[in-house]
Amino acid sequence: MGQKEPTLLSHFSIVSTPIGNLGDISARASETLRNADTVLAEDTRVTRKLLTHLDAKADLERFDEHTAFSKTPIIVERVRGGESIALVSDAGTPTISDPGQILIDALLDAELPVTVIPGPSAITAALALSGLSADTFYFGGFLPRKVKARRDLLEALAPLETTLVFYESPKRLVKTLQACAEVLGDRRGAVTREMTKLHEEVVRAELPDLAARFEARDSIKGEIVLVIAPPRIERAPRVHVDKYGG
């Protein structure tokens, strides 16, 4: 490897990367990836495109659900030895619905320095784009594929007075929307698709209508985040009481 500029960051960095538009990479994230000795990535083919775009010369290593447990103790020792390592996910912020959490937990237990370079996140982007309440929310990753497991989870979440956020694949979107409509009724929902990309789209409607709209489409493509509004809670009207007894 060529000579790298000295970095002021710790030896291990959690680096947020664009969820679609490469223009969303931050200056600090770019600097960190250029100065890293090694970048850990879920899919090295995806991350190689980003590193090429940044002209970053770091070594690139696979770190995913199949390698996380075996590689974690090795990487901890490499960081202890002074190697500068950065962790990225395929898109967005690492450790959210990816195996990076295992490694971060081990590094912190070993009292090694870890820093985070915040940036794009599909969760917060979808909440903002949905126009639905984001005061409180529950993020559930991907819903279960099996019908009963999915329904059981939705029924458990139904009483929560908070916005629900899920990732979903285009192939399962219609079935997921139908299941949500069956369990959660006519709540408002938003399907956000291809955020930050050329064909960015947000479709908002009550859940049964959303399911019907996407069922009628010839094809559904792209990265999808589903946002579902809290239940409509009927509350007793406020009663005005005059503090002076009038």
C-alpha positions in Angstrom: 0.0 0.0 0.0 1.1 3.6 -0.6 1.9 6.1 2.1 -1.2 7.3 3.9 -1.8 10.7 5.5 -1.8 10.6 9.3 -5.3 10.4 10.8 -6.5 12.2 13.9 -9.3 9.6 14.4 -9.2 6.5 16.6 -7.9 3.2 15.2 -11.5 1.9 14.7 -14.2 3.9 13.0 -17.9 3.2 12.3 -18.5 4.9 9.0 -21.9 5.8 7.6 -22.1 5.6 3.8 -24.7 6.8 1.2 -27.9 4.9 0.9 -27.9 5.5 -2.9 -26.5 8.8 -3.9 -22.7 9.0 -3.7 -23.0 12.7 -3.2 -24.2 12.1 0.3 -20.8 10.9 1.6 -19.5 13.3 4.2 -16.0 14.9 4.1 -15.1 13.2 7.4 -16.3 9.8 6.1 -14.3 10.3 2.9 -11.2 11.2 4.9 -11.5 8.2 7.2 -11.9 5.7 4.4 -8.9 7.2 2.5 -6.7 7.0 5.7 -7.8 3.5 6.8 -5.5 0.5 6.5 -8.5 -1.8 6.1 -12.2 -1.4 5.4 -14.6 -4.1 6.6 -17.6 -4.5 4.4 -20.7 -6.8 4.0 -20.4 -7.0 0.2 -16.9 -6.1 -1.0 -18.2 -5.6 -4.5 -20.6 -2.8 -3.4 -17.9 -1.1 -1.2 -15.2 -1.4 -3.9 -17.3 1.0 -6.0 -17.4 3.6 -3.2 -13.7 3.3 -2.5 -12.9 3.7 -6.2 -15.1 6.8 -6.2 -13.1 8.2 -3.3 -9.8 7.0 -4.6 -9.3 5.2 -1.4 -6.5 2.6 -1.4 -7.4 0.6 1.8 -7.4 -3.1 1.8 -11.0 -4.4 1.7 -12.2 -7.4 3.7 -15.5 -9.2 4.0 -17.3 -8.9 7.3 -20.8 -10.2 7.3 -23.1 -12.6 9.2 -21.1 -15.6 8.0 -17.7 -14.3 9.2 -18.5 -12.0 12.1 -18.0 -14.4 14.9 -14.8 -16.0 13.6 -13.2 -12.6 12.6 -14.2 -10.5 15.6 -11.4 -11.7 18.0 -8.8 -11.4 15.3 -9.9 -7.8 14.4 -9.9 -6.8 18.1 -6.2 -7.8 18.3 -5.4 -6.0 15.1 -6.9 -2.8 16.4 -5.0 -3.4 19.7 -1.8 -3.6 17.6 -2.5 -0.2 16.0 -4.1 -1.0 12.7 -6.5 1.6 11.5 -9.8 -0.1 10.5 -13.1 1.2 9.3 -16.4 -0.6 9.3 -19.1 0.1 6.7 -22.4 -1.5 5.7 -23.6 -1.8 2.1 -25.5 1.4 2.6 -26.3 3.7 5.6 -25.2 3.3 9.1 -23.4 0.1 10.2 -24.6 -2.1 13.1 -28.3 -1.5 12.2 -29.7 -4.8 10.9 -26.1 -5.9 10.2 -23.5 -7.9 12.1 -21.2 -5.0 13.0 -22.8 -4.7 16.4 -21.0 -7.9 17.5 -17.6 -6.4 16.7 -18.3 -3.0 18.3 -19.4 -4.8 21.5 -16.2 -6.7 21.6 -14.0 -3.7 20.9 -15.7 -1.7 23.7 -15.4 -4.6 26.1 -11.7 -4.7 25.3 -11.6 -0.9 26.1 -10.3 0.0 22.7 -11.0 3.3 21.1 -14.0 3.4 18.7 -15.4 6.5 17.0 -18.5 7.0 14.8 -18.8 9.0 11.6 -22.5 9.7 11.4 -24.4 10.1 8.2 -27.1 8.6 6.0 -29.7 6.2 7.5 -32.6 4.7 5.6 -34.6 4.7 8.8 -34.5 8.4 9.5 -34.7 9.3 5.9 -37.9 7.3 5.5 -39.4 8.8 8.6 -38.7 12.3 7.3 -40.0 11.5 3.8 -43.1 9.8 5.0 -44.6 12.9 6.6 -45.9 10.7 9.4 -45.2 11.3 13.1 -41.5 10.7 14.1 -41.8 11.8 17.7 -41.4 8.1 18.8 -40.9 5.1 16.6 -40.2 1.4 16.6 -37.8 -0.1 14.1 -38.3 -3.8 13.4 -35.8 -4.5 10.6 -37.3 -7.0 8.2 -40.6 -8.6 9.2 -40.6 -12.5 9.4 -41.2 -14.3 6.1 -43.4 -17.0 7.5 -47.1 -16.0 7.7 -47.8 -17.0 11.3 -44.6 -15.4 12.6 -45.2 -12.2 10.8 -48.8 -12.0 12.0 -47.8 -12.8 15.6 -45.3 -10.0 15.6 -47.7 -7.5 14.1 -50.3 -8.4 16.7 -47.7 -7.9 19.4 -46.8 -4.5 18.0 -50.4 -3.4 17.3 -51.1 -1.8 20.8 -47.9 0.3 20.6 -48.8 4.0 20.4 -45.9 4.8 18.1 -44.9 4.8 14.5 -43.6 1.5 13.1 -40.7 1.3 10.6 -39.7 -1.8 8.6 -37.3 -2.7 5.8 -38.9 -4.8 3.0 -37.9 -6.4 -0.2 -39.9 -5.6 -3.5 -40.8 -9.3 -3.8 -42.5 -9.4 -0.4 -43.9 -5.9 -0.2 -47.5 -6.7 -1.3 -47.9 -9.7 1.1 -46.4 -7.5 3.9 -48.8 -4.7 3.2 -51.7 -7.1 3.1 -50.7 -8.6 6.4 -50.3 -5.2 8.0 -53.8 -4.2 6.7 -55.3 -7.3 8.2 -53.8 -6.8 11.6 -53.4 -3.0 11.9 -56.5 -2.0 9.9 -56.8 1.4 8.2 -53.8 3.1 9.7 -52.0 5.5 7.5 -48.8 4.1 5.9 -46.0 5.3 3.6 -43.9 3.2 1.2 -40.6 4.9 0.6 -38.7 3.5 -2.3 -35.3 4.2 -3.9 -34.5 7.1 -1.5 -31.8 9.6 -2.7 -31.8 7.9 -6.2 -33.2 9.0 -9.5 -36.5 7.2 -9.1 -37.1 8.2 -5.4 -40.8 7.7 -4.5 -43.1 7.9 -1.5 -46.6 6.5 -1.7 -49.0 7.4 1.2 -52.4 5.9 1.9 -54.3 3.8 4.4 -52.8 0.3 4.6 -55.6 -1.5 2.6 -55.3 1.1 -0.2 -51.5 0.8 -0.2 -51.7 -3.0 -0.5 -54.1 -2.6 -3.5 -52.0 0.0 -5.2 -48.8 -2.0 -5.2 -50.7 -5.3 -6.0 -51.8 -3.5 -9.2 -48.3 -2.7 -10.3 -46.6 -4.8 -13.0 -43.3 -4.7 -11.1 -41.8 -3.3 -7.9 -38.1 -2.5 -7.7 -35.6 -0.9 -5.4 -34.8 -0.5 -1.7 -38.0 -0.1 0.3 -38.8 1.2 3.8 -42.3 0.9 5.1 -43.6 3.5 7.7 -46.9 2.9 9.5 -48.6 5.6 11.6 -49.6 4.9 15.3 -53.1 3.7 16.0 -55.9 6.3 16.1 -56.6 6.5 19.8 -60.1 7.8 20.7 -59.6 10.0 23.7 -62.2 11.7 25.9 -62.6 15.4 25.1 -60.9 17.8 27.4 -63.3 19.3 30.0 -62.6 22.9 30.8 -62.7 23.6 34.5 -62.6 27.2 35.6 -60.1 27.4 38.5 -62.3 30.0 40.1 -65.3 27.8 40.1 -67.3 29.7 37.6 
